[in-house]
């Protein structure tokens, strides 16, 4: 168990699994559900449109993309410039690493890299069916 400050509000958190307090976890769930509902009604909304319409920060939207909860869908052969691989900076649609870097990290991983391994591979089965168009990125 560790004690740290909540990454969202700054309160002290005592936990084994998260660095966000229970109140902020609940607030994030509500925020994500608002995004989900908005995208069901506006399936090709841009990140900008979602942010402005729902008053949700780009930082929060990017976090949901990194967590594989959302995915950027490229349209009209436009590459997304909002989300990039943490290692090589290539554009990605979701997660933290592109397929090439994820494979490389997995092959070169050690026991110290366990935490990194959990976050690098984007999996369509984990993602929400919600999408963003990349046209406003």
Number of C-alpha atoms within 10 A of each C-alpha: 7 10 12 15 14 19 14 13 11 12 15 14 17 16 13 9 8 16 20 22 21 12 12 15 15 12 12 16 11 12 16 18 12 15 19 19 12 17 18 14 9 15 15 18 20 20 23 16 15 20 17 12 11 12 10 17 14 15 10 14 20 19 16 19 24 24 19 23 24 26 25 23 19 17 13 8 8 13 17 20 15 16 21 19 21 15 12 11 12 15 16 25 26 28 26 24 26 23 14 10 18 20 14 11 18 15 9 9 13 10 7 8 12 11 9 14 15 9 15 24 22 24 11 13 9 11 18 13 14 20 24 25 19 22 20 14 16
